[in-house]
Amino acid sequence: MTPASILVVDDSATMRRVLIQSLEKIGFPTIIPASSGEEALEILSKNPIDLVVLDIEMPGMNGLAVLWMMKRDPLLKEIPVIVISGAEELDTAATCIEAGAEDYLHKPYNPTILRARVESSLEKKRLRDLDRLRVLEIQREKDLLEKTQKRLAKELEDAAQYVRSILPNPVSTLSHTIDWHYEPTGELAGDSFGYHHIDDDHLAIYLLDVCGHGVGAALLSVSAINAIRTSGINGVDFLEPSAVLEGLNEAFPMDRNNDMYFTIWYGVYHVPTRTLRHASAGHPPALLLHPEGGIQEVNEPGMITGLMPGTRYKSSSLEIPSGSKLLVICDGTYEVKKDDDAWLEFSEFKEFMEKHGRKEDAFQQLLGWVRSMNGPGPLSDDFSIIRIHFI
């Protein structure tokens, strides 16, 4: 440990010499003398000082003035000061204590008391210095944490914007119109969906839901959607839903994706014959709203994607009447607890959609209904729904 540096300030050369000898004798070798208040401030401005022993009565700038200047200087105010006073200067000594002096000594002083006062003042300074270092370290850690949190928040925001950017725009053609609603429960969702023309006659429609939320789920979701959108799985006929699910099952096994899996509904609509072929991997049924009323589940169930290599899937077909609306959903659109703490039944959800699903504001009505049961705050799961109106 570096020896403490002590500044002794006294206009009396004799008193300075006695103080320096006393301090050296009790183990403080680094002593710097000053004969006036002005000289003391000059030394303090240029040297690291741990303690000032300051005489009160000096010609010119007295001890109280030196103390006053020190306590108003950000670089000097934390240095402890022991003032030296005679019996007739006790009131001034008390004023110095009120002004920020650490302690005081009477003239003539006892060497034992001198040692005790000096050691006590230096120990208090050491503890204050440690506290300041801890505060600085805590502040540095806090600043680093805030910086890291801001960076992560920006990265999450960028990732969320990217996830949204790959979602398709609503479309309107001579054969169909498509709109949708998407509301993630957090910054990044495990849901993703899309639709695109594979060729002039075939429209692919798909919605998948990765287990969990956050970065990992979003990455898997985006990777799978991009594989579908770009027909990016070798050897897969993307006109055949069962083949697509089998290709996804082999391309995205759980053991290579941090034990994450996803469910998916995938359909291909053949425009000339109005035929929809579809298959599902652990996903909720799509719902077909007939133009004259009535609702039909559109589902060919299969095992969730990524769970078991070699899984075979089956496709089914149905003809779509003109004026029908197809709702492709995720489980977050209906898996919600009601006021009695019971889960909403899928049959209740179907009934609601049969009543409201054809309306222009169907998404808003459904979201309001779900929120009325969910309560304030984010939804318990990602909310994604696609609606295709077949003209």
Residue pairs with C-beta under 8 A, 6 or more apart in sequence:
3 28
3 29
3 30
4 28
4 30
4 50
4 51
4 122
5 30
5 32
5 47
5 48
5 49
5 50
5 51
6 23
6 28
6 30
6 31
6 32
6 49
6 50
6 51
6 52
6 53
6 118
7 31
7 32
7 33
7 34
7 40
7 43
7 44
7 47
7 49
7 51
7 52
7 53
8 16
8 19
8 20
8 23
8 31
8 32
8 33
8 34
8 53
9 33
9 34
9 35
9 36
9 37
9 39
9 40
9 52
9 53
9 54
9 55
9 58
9 63
9 66
10 16
10 19
10 35
10 55
10 58
10 84
11 35
11 36
11 55
11 58
11 59
12 55
13 35
15 55
15 84
16 33
16 35
19 53
20 31
20 33
22 111
22 114
23 31
23 53
23 114
23 118
24 31
25 111
26 111
26 114
26 115
26 118
28 118
32 43
32 47
32 49
34 40
34 43
36 58
36 59
36 60
36 61
37 58
37 60
37 61
37 62
37 63
37 65
37 66
38 60
38 61
40 52
40 54
40 66
41 61
41 66
41 69
41 70
43 49
44 52
44 70
44 76
44 79
49 79
50 79
50 80
50 122
50 125
51 79
51 80
51 81
51 82
51 118
51 121
51 122
51 125
52 70
52 79
52 80
52 81
52 82
53 82
53 84
53 105
53 118
54 63
54 66
54 67
54 81
54 82
54 83
54 84
54 101
55 63
55 83
55 84
56 62
56 63
56 64
56 83
56 84
56 85
56 89
56 92
56 93
56 96
57 63
57 85
57 86
57 89
57 92
63 83
63 84
63 96
64 92
64 95
64 96
64 99
67 81
67 83
67 96
67 99
67 100
67 101
68 99
69 76
70 76
70 77
70 79
70 81
70 100
71 77
71 99
71 100
77 100
78 125
78 128
78 129
78 132
79 125
80 102
80 103
80 121
80 122
80 124
80 125
81 96
81 100
81 101
81 102
82 101
82 102
82 103
82 104
82 105
82 117
82 118
82 121
83 93
83 96
83 97
83 101
83 103
83 104
83 105
84 104
84 105
84 107
84 109
85 92
85 93
85 96
85 104
85 105
85 106
85 107
86 106
86 107
87 106
87 107
93 101
93 104
96 104
97 103
97 104
102 121
102 124
103 117
103 120
103 121
105 113
105 114
105 117
156 187
156 188
156 215
157 187
159 187
159 188
159 215
159 218
160 184
160 187
160 188
160 218
162 222
163 184
163 188
163 189
163 192
163 218
163 221
163 222
164 182
166 192
166 194
166 222
166 225
166 226
166 229
167 180
167 182
167 192
167 193
167 194
168 178
168 194
168 195
168 196
170 177
170 178
170 179
170 180
171 177
171 178
171 195
172 178
174 391
175 271
175 390
175 391
176 203
176 269
176 271
176 388
176 389
176 390
176 391
177 388
177 389
177 391
178 195
178 386
178 387
178 388
178 389
179 363
179 386
179 387
180 193
180 363
180 384
180 385
180 386
180 387
181 363
181 367
181 383
181 384
181 385
182 189
182 191
182 193
182 383
182 384
183 367
183 379
183 382
183 383
183 384
184 191
184 213
184 382
184 383
185 213
185 332
185 378
185 379
185 380
185 381
185 382
185 383
186 213
186 214
186 378
187 214
188 213
188 214
188 215
188 217
188 218
189 213
189 217
189 218
189 221
189 382
189 384
190 209
190 210
190 211
190 212
190 213
190 217
190 218
190 220
190 221
190 262
190 382
191 207
191 208
191 209
191 210
191 221
191 330
191 332
191 382
191 383
191 384
192 207
192 208
192 210
192 221
192 222
192 224
192 225
192 384
193 206
193 207
193 208
193 225
193 328
193 384
193 386
194 204
194 206
194 225
194 228
194 229
195 203
195 204
195 205
195 206
195 386
195 388
196 203
196 204
196 229
197 203
197 204
198 204
198 231
198 238
198 239
198 268
200 271
201 270
201 271
201 272
202 239
202 268
202 269
202 270
202 271
203 268
203 269
203 271
204 228
204 238
204 266
204 267
204 268
205 266
205 267
205 268
205 269
205 326
205 328
205 386
205 388
206 225
206 228
206 264
206 265
206 266
206 267
206 328
207 264
207 265
207 283
207 328
207 329
207 330
207 384
207 386
208 221
208 224
208 225
208 262
208 263
208 264
208 265
208 283
208 305
209 262
209 263
209 264
209 283
209 330
209 331
209 332
209 382
209 384
210 217
210 218
210 220
210 221
210 224
210 260
210 261
210 262
211 217
211 260
211 261
211 262
212 260
213 382
216 257
216 258
216 260
217 260
220 252
220 257
220 260
220 262
221 262
223 252
224 248
224 252
224 262
224 264
224 305
226 232
227 233
227 248
227 251
228 238
228 244
228 248
228 266
231 238
233 244
233 247
233 248
233 251
235 247
236 243
236 244
236 246
236 247
237 243
237 244
238 244
238 268
239 268
239 277
240 268
240 277
240 315
241 266
241 267
241 268
241 277
241 278
241 279
241 300
241 313
241 315
242 279
242 302
242 312
242 313
242 314
242 315
244 266
244 279
245 264
245 266
245 279
245 280
245 281
245 302
245 305
245 313
246 311
246 312
246 313
248 264
248 281
248 305
248 306
249 281
249 303
249 305
249 306
249 307
249 308
249 309
249 311
249 313
250 309
252 262
252 305
252 306
253 306
253 309
254 260
254 261
254 306
254 307
257 306
260 306
261 282
261 304
261 305
261 306
261 307
262 281
262 304
262 305
262 306
263 280
263 281
263 282
263 283
263 284
263 304
263 305
263 331
264 280
264 281
264 282
264 283
264 305
265 278
265 279
265 280
265 283
265 284
265 285
265 286
265 299
265 328
266 278
266 279
266 280
267 276
267 277
267 278
267 279
267 286
267 298
267 326
267 328
268 276
268 277
268 278
269 275
269 276
269 320
269 388
269 390
270 276
270 277
273 319
274 319
274 320
274 321
274 322
274 390
275 317
275 318
275 319
275 320
276 298
276 317
276 318
276 319
276 320
276 326
277 315
277 316
277 317
278 286
278 298
278 299
278 300
278 315
278 316
278 317
278 318
279 300
279 302
279 313
279 314
279 315
279 316
280 299
280 300
280 301
280 302
281 302
281 303
281 304
281 305
281 313
282 301
282 302
282 303
282 304
282 305
283 330
284 299
284 329
284 330
284 331
284 334
284 346
285 297
285 298
285 299
286 297
286 298
286 299
286 326
286 327
286 328
286 329
287 295
287 296
287 297
287 298
287 326
287 327
287 329
287 350
287 353
287 357
288 295
288 296
288 297
288 298
288 318
288 320
288 324
288 325
288 326
288 327
289 295
289 324
289 325
289 326
289 327
289 353
289 354
289 357
289 358
290 296
290 321
290 324
291 321
291 322
291 323
291 324
293 354
294 354
295 350
295 353
295 354
295 357
297 350
298 318
298 326
300 313
300 314
300 315
300 316
302 311
302 313
302 314
303 311
303 313
320 326
320 390
321 390
322 390
322 391
323 389
323 390
323 391
324 389
324 390
325 357
325 358
325 387
325 388
325 389
325 390
326 387
326 388
326 390
327 353
327 357
327 385
327 386
327 387
328 385
328 386
328 387
328 388
329 384
329 385
329 386
330 381
330 382
330 383
330 384
330 385
331 381
332 379
332 380
332 381
332 382
332 383
332 384
333 349
333 366
333 370
333 383
333 384
333 385
334 344
334 346
334 348
334 349
334 370
335 343
335 344
335 380
335 381
336 343
336 344
336 370
336 373
336 374
336 379
336 380
337 343
337 344
337 373
337 374
338 344
338 373
339 373
344 373
352 366
352 369
353 362
353 366
356 362
356 365
356 366
357 366
357 387
359 365
362 387
363 385
363 387
366 385
367 383
370 379
370 383
371 379
374 380
